Each structure stands twice: as structure tokens, then as C-alpha cells.
């Protein structure tokens, strides 16, 4: 094993998808956890994090028993927290949610952690589909927040409350599906996205980033599995809204021989050296994966400096997921046009997050911001921007007596891009939504001194829907 380079360096062990071990190769699973238990001290292992898909079919008791037997080797040796994956629901159907998580909760529910000082709570009540823990490592408190597969909005609201109450702690988030193998965050156009499993109304990795992760300055890492496309790896770097660097890492080896070959992710964190070193090791075969997808070093915290980097990414049509050429992308006063593959790249100051726009006549986009890194090859942060054909909505906001309401806000939620847009009424109470992606919307109007009101409206390609709103 590589030597430690600082006194404060410690190891987080990630257990990528163990589903085939639990089904067919329980000795491989036990080799992993036995090695961890044997090397807690010399490898400075402080926490073990299961990345989900503990078993292949959550309705099979034998698979849960195999998993339980392996993970119990860690009891009394090192803290651990296990995420739920889509296969951990009965018959691998996460749409059942808690009702389908009975096997998972029987073996890895709240009772599993009874008396464990690091375990602090879960959501929904009585279920460990979402859970969190707190532990002290070398004098620093760390929050470990574990989210369900394709988290529901209610789960993200719970997680938001946990993060808000623990902003004094370094935070690591674990969720089964987050980063994709092309180093983007998972979205609706990726294989095995939330929609593939009947939970398309819930949140893929990209949604979780925009709705939750980017908001908190103390988040350091997001760890995930699930994606076995390519070689089952990916990693990216982004800056959150507060300038904090967030490393996002995918590891899933289930396509390897023996259901994954027993490979673990050893994530060595060295705060004093501002470094995270990643190694991929199999105790079963006593071998390492040493390619640059499986052994690499990234910064722990953001570093400043006037280094020229780039923002790069891809434009896709949200309707058919095809690349879109000819889109004008603008960042920091510079522009580029997407090529036939939808790709673009624009020079920008490294380790900065900048607003990004994507415009094409007659289309709308969900572009918001993107992170520039010094070397997109070794520190990838590809932006994924979706576009859709657009229409618009116009109308007036009036009182029940017909008086115009100036300064009211009209918010449109929905559409094919699922992007929220807000406009303000003018002096005559009129508004123009501007380009909105096609689809069905809920329009909500709010005005000082008046109660809010809502109405549904459909937006079609090139059309201008008229929607007058009445407030009381």
C-alpha cells in the first residue's frame, strides 16, 4: 500500500455495487470486509460507505443474508453507513419506495445502527432510505449524508434541513446514482436514469446538484455507483455557490469478472496537503487498478490563482437527447458555437464558477452556471446543457375588480426542461414570459397585499399562449 504523507491523512473506503457478490460470490464480499476490518489501523480507515445495490434483488432473503454476513465483519471495527440502490428494492423496483424497501430495512434499517454513536437519524421515519451520521476525525467533525436512489423532493427537503443544521461540519454525500461515466452528472438522457426505473418525476444527479448540493459551503465530496457503462468510473470537480470545491466520484465494477473482482475505492483525504488521493484495490486478488480513472489525485479545497482554464460541455435536445449544433454559448464575455456533436469549449479563469448562457432562435435552454478548471482532462467538469423548442405566455394580472397589478411576479414551473422561470408585471399589469420550453406549466402569481393564485397553461412550439391571472 502507498505510504501516508501527512499526520492528518485518513482513509474513506467506498464499497461499490456489491449486488453480484451478494447473489453469486459471497466469498468476494467477505474478502473485502475482512480486509477492511484487518487494516483499520494501518490504513487509517475512519468510515466505510456502501454506494448502494447491496443486493441484486431486494426481495431475496438469501442475498440479504450474504450481505449481512459480510458487513457484520465490520461491526465493532469501524463505522459504516450503507446506501440503498435501485436493486435493493423488492424486484429492483424503486417506484415502490418504502413499501418495497422491507428487505433493506430488515437488514440495514435503523435497528442495524442501534447504539452506534455515529448514526444520527433517517427519513422517512422508520426507514433508512435516507440517513445520516456524524463522526470526529482528527479533531474535525464530519457529516455523512446518505440519500436514496433518485431522491424524492421530500427527501431533498429533509436533507436540506440536515445540512442547514450542520454547517459547522465537513460534509460527504453518498447516493447510489449521481455521476455518469462521461464525467457529467446523471440526467434524463443517460442510460439507467431515474426515468428508466419508473421514478422519472424524482431527481437524477444533475437535479440533486442544482436543488441541494451546490448550496452548502461545507460539502466536499459526492460518492456514487450504479453506472457500469464504459469502465464504471467517472469523476468531476465543481465549485458550489460559496466557492467550495466538490469532488464527485463514480465507481462501479460489477461488469468485471466475479461481479466486480472485489475492488474497493480507497479515498485518502489529507486536509493539510489539500489533497485527495484515490486508489482502487481488490483484497480478493491483492491487485490494484492503476489507470488514471482508478488512481488519481485531486484537490480537497479550491485553490485560487490567475490560471487560464476552460469551460466545456455539450448541448442536447431534451426531447430526443440528440446533440444540437449552432447554439451560441456565452461565458465571461466570450462565445462559442456548438459543433455537430453539440460540443463547445470557452477559455475562462480556472477554479471559477461563471454564469453560462445558451441561445438558439426559437429555443429555450436550462443553462445556469458552470465551473472552469485548469485542465479539463485531469480535472473534468463538463457542463451539460439541455435545450427545447420554445413558445411563450403573455397576459395580464388584475384584481377581481379589474384593476391592473403592477410589480406582481409570475412564476412558471414545469415544461420539458423542468426549469423555473419568473417574470414581473409592468405598470399595466402585463407580462411576457419570454422563451419557455414546450410543455405543460403551472403559473403562480404573487403580489404584495394580495393572495397568490395558480393556473395551468400549455406552451407549444412557436406559439404564444394567453393567460390572464386574477388575484384577490
N, C-alpha and C positions, 0 to 999 in steps of 0.2 A: 504494500500500500504506500502511496505517496506520503512524505513526511508533512507534519504540520509546520507552518511558518510563523505563527504568532500565538501568544498565550491565550488570546480570546477566541481562537478559531474553534468552531464546533461543527458537528455534522447533523443534518436533517436527512433521514432516509425516506425516500418515496418508494412505495410499493406499487408499481404499475399493474394494470389489469391482471388479476390472478385467476380469472374465471376458468381457464382451461386446466390450471393446476388443481383447482377445487373439483373439477369434473373428472379429469383423467390422470393427472400427475401430482397427487398429493405429496409425494416424497420431495418434489422440487420445491413446493411451497414450504414444507418443513425445513428444508435445507436453507432457505432464505432466512426464515425467522430464527432458526437455531444459530446461524452465523451472527445475526444481529445481536442476539442475547449474549453470545460468547465474546463479542467485541464492543460492548457498550463503553467500556472504559478506555481501551487503547485507541478506539476510533472516535472517542468523544461524542458518541451518539446521544442526542438530547431528546429527540422525538421521532417517531415513525408515523408516516402519514399514508394511509391507503387511498389510492386515487379512484376507487370505485370499480364496479364489476368484480366484486369479491368472488361471486359465483357466476356460472353461465345461465342458470335458471333458478330464479328466486323461489320457485315452488318445489324444488327438490331438496328434501331434508338431508340426503346423503352428502350433497355438495356443501351444505352449510356445516355439517359435522366435520368434513375435511378442513374447511376454512377455520372453524373454531379450534380444531386440534392444532393447527399451525400457529395461529395468532396467540393462543394461550401460552406458547413458549416465551412470549414477551412479558407476561404478567409478572410483576414484581421485579422486572429487569429494567424497563424503560417505558416512559409514557407513549401512548399511541392513540390515534383517532382514525376511524375508518369511514370513508365517504360512501354514499350509495350511488351506484351506477344504474344505467337502464336495465341491465341484465339482473340486477339484484331485486327487481320487482317480479312478482309471480308471472311466469311465462314471458319474461322480458318485455312487459307491457307497462311502461311508466305512467301511461294515462290513468291507470287506476290509483296512482299516488298512494296515500296512506293505507287504503284498503288492500293494496297489492304489496305492501311492504311488511307483511306479517312475519315472513321468514327472516328478513333482515333485522327487524326489531326484536325477534325472539333471541337472536344470537348477538346482535350488535346494537341493540336499543339502549335506552337509558340505564337499565339494570346492569348492563355489562360494565358500566363505569362507576357503579355504586362504591363509594368510599375513595374513589380516585381524586386526589386533590386538584388535579389539573382540569377535570371535567366540570363545566360550569352551567350547562343548560342546553335546551334543544327546542325545535319548532317543527311541526305543530306539537302541542303538549302530548307527551307520552310517546313521541316518535323521534328517532334520531335521523330523519331525513335531512335535517339541518341541525348542526350542533356546533358548540364552540368550547374552547379550553384556554386556560391561561397558565403559563409556566415561566419561572425565572431562570434565565440562562446567563451565567457570568455577571450577575447583578442587574440584568435588564429583564423587564417583563415583556413577554411575547404573547400576543393574542393569535390563536389559531382558529380560523373561522371556516367551517366546512359546510358547503352548500350542496343541495340536492342536484340531480341531473336536470338540466334545463330549468333553472329555478322559476317558480311562480312569482308573480308580482308580490303576493303576500309574503313569500319567503324573503324577497329582497327588502321589503319594508322591515321585517324582523331583523335582518342582517344590518340594515342601516341603523337601527336602534342600538345594536350591539357595538358597532363601530363608533357611533356617536358617544357612547358611554365609556369607550376605551381608547380615546385618542392619545393617551399618555404611553401607549404600548406599541412596540413594533408589531406589525400585523402580516401574517401569511394566510392567504386564502387557498383553500383546496376545493375543487369541484370537478366532477367527472369529465365534463366536456367544456373546453374554453378555447385553447389554441389549436389551430389546424396545422397540417403538415407542411403547408407552404409559408408558414410563419405569420399568417394573418390570424385574426380571431374568427372563430366559427360563426357562420351566418347561414341564412336560409338557403343559399346556393351551394352549400358544401354537402358532400356525402355524409349521411348519418347525422344530419342536423336534427333539431328538436322536432320539426315537421315530419321527419322520417319515422318518428315513433309516436305520432298522434298527439303531440303536445306543441304544435306549431304556434299556439296562442301564447306560449310561455317564452322563456328567454334563452337565446343562444349566447355564446361567449361575447360577441360584439355588443349585444344588448346589455349584458351584465356589466361590461366596461362602462358604457355610457350612462347607465342608470345608477351604478353603485361605485365601482372600483375607482374610477378617476377622481372621485370627490374627496377622498381622505388622504391626508398628507403622510400618514404613518404606514400605509400599505407598501410592502417591499417586494412581495412575490405572489404569483398565482400559479399553482401547480395543477396539472390536469393529465388525463389519459384519454381513453375512448377511441382515438383516431389511429387506425392501423394502416391507413393509406400510405404509400411510399414506404419509408423505413420506420414509421411510427414515431417520428420525432419532429420537433419544431421549437423554436424559441424566438422571442421578440422582446424589445425594450421600448417602453413608452414613458413619457413624463405625465404624471397626474396633473390635475388643475393647480396644485400647490407646488409644482416643480419637483415633486418626488419621483425618483426613478422606480419603475415597476417592472421587474423581470417576470416574464410569462413563459413557462416551460411545459412542453408536451413530452411525455414518454409512454409508449405502449408497445410492448414487444410480443404480443400474443400471436403474431404471424410467424415468429421464429419457431424453430424446432422445439418440441416438448412444451408447447404452449407458451413459449417466451424464453426458454432457456435459463430461467432463474435470474434474469438480470434485474438488478436494483439500481436506482438512482441515488448516488451518494452526493449530497449537496453540502459542500463545506463553506460555511459563512465566516468571514474574517472581517469584522467591523473596523478594526484598527488599520488594516491594509486596504480597506474599501474594496473588497474582493469577494466574489462568489465563484468557487471552483466546482465544476460538475464532473463527476466520474460515473461510469456505468460498469457495474461489476456483477458477475454471477458467482455466488458461493457454490452453486451446484457443479459448475465446470471449472471454477477457480480461474476465470478469464475476464478480461476487460474488453469493452468496445472502445477503440481508441480513435475512431474517425472524428472529424470536427463537429458532427451532430451529437456526439455522445460524450465527448471530453472537450470542455471549453471553459473559458474564464470570462466573466462579465463583471462590471462594476456593481457594487452594492448600493451606493448612493450616487446621485447625479454629480458630475464634475463639470465645472464651468470652463471657460476658455473660448477665445475667438477662433475656433476651428471651423472651416467650411465643410459642411456635410451636405446631405440631400434628403429631401422628402420624395419618396417614390410610392407607386401604388398602381391600382387597377380600377378601371371604370366598368361596371357591369349593369346590364338591364335587369331590374328586379323581377320582371315578368317572366323572362325566359333564361336568365342567368348568362346570357351571351355578352362578350366584350363589346363595348361601344367606342367606336373611333370618332375623332373630330370634336371631342369635348374639350373646351378651354378650361384648364386648371390654373388657378392663380394662388400664389403663396408669396407673402412678403414682398409684393411689388413685381415679382417675376411670374411669367406664364409659360405654359407648355400645352401642347395639343396631344390628346391621347392617340396612340397609333392603332393599327388594325387589330392588335391584340388587347386594346384598351389600356395599355401601359403608359405611364408618364414618369418623369423624374425632373425635379426642380432643385437647384442649389439653394441651400439655406444654412444659417448658423447651426452648428451641431449642438446637440443636447438642448434643444429649444422646442417648445410646442407652439405652433402658429396656426392661426385661422386659415382654412383652405376652402376655396370655392370651386365649384364645377358647373359650368354653364353650357347649354346647348339649346338653341332656339326651339321652343315648343316642348321643352322637357323640364322636369324638376329633379333636384338631387337632395341627398341626405348628408352632404358634406358639412363638416363641423370644424375639426382641427386635426392636426397630425404632428407627429414627432420627427424631427430631423436628427439623424445620428451621423457620427463622423465617418463610419464605414458601413453602409447598408449590407455588405456581405457578411461581416463578422458580428455586427450589431444590428440585425434587421428590425425594421419597424414599418413594414409595408401598409400603406393606407388602403382601405377597401371602401370604395365609394359606389353607391347604387344610384341609378337614375331611372326615371319612368316618364313616359309621355304625360303631358300635363294639360289641365284646364284651369279654370278659376271660379271663384264665387264672388259675387258682388251683392250689395243690398244696403239696407238702412237699419239702424237701431232706433226705435221710437218707444215712447211710453204708451200706456194703454189709451191715453187721450190723444195720441198722435203727435206729441212733441218730440223733436229730434233730440238724441242724446249724444253730445259730443264727448270725446275722450273715453268712450267705452272700449274695452278690449274684447275682441272676438278671437277665440282660440279654436283651431281646427285640429282634431285628433283622429288619426286613422289613415286611410288611404293605403295604396300598395307599398309606400315607403315607411308607413307607420312612424311618421315624423311629425312632431308637433309644430304648428305654425301659428303665430299670434300677430294680429294687426289692430290698429287703433282707429276709431271712427273720427272723421273730420268734423268741422263746425256744423255741417248739416246733418250729422249722424250717419253719413255714408262711409262705406268701406269697400276695399278691393283686396282680396286675399293675395293677389299676385299668383304666380305659377304654383299650383298644387298638383301633386301626383294623382293620377287617376285612382278612383276607388270610392268607397263609402266613408263618410266622415260624421263625427259628432261635433257640431258647432256650439260652443259655450260662450255666452256673453256675460260680462261682468261690468258693472258701473257703480261708482260711488253713490250711495244713497238709494240704490235700487237692489232688488233681489236678482240673482242670476237666473238665466234661462238657457235652455238647450233645445236643439233641433237637429235632426238628421238631414244630410244633404249628399247627393251623389255628384261626383266630378267625372266628366268624360273627356276624352281626348279632344283638345282644341275648343271645347265648349265653355260657355260662361253661364253657370247656374245662378239664379237669382234667389236670394234668401233674405227676407226681411225678418227681423227679430224684435220681439216685444218684451220690455222689462216693466216690472211693477215697482 
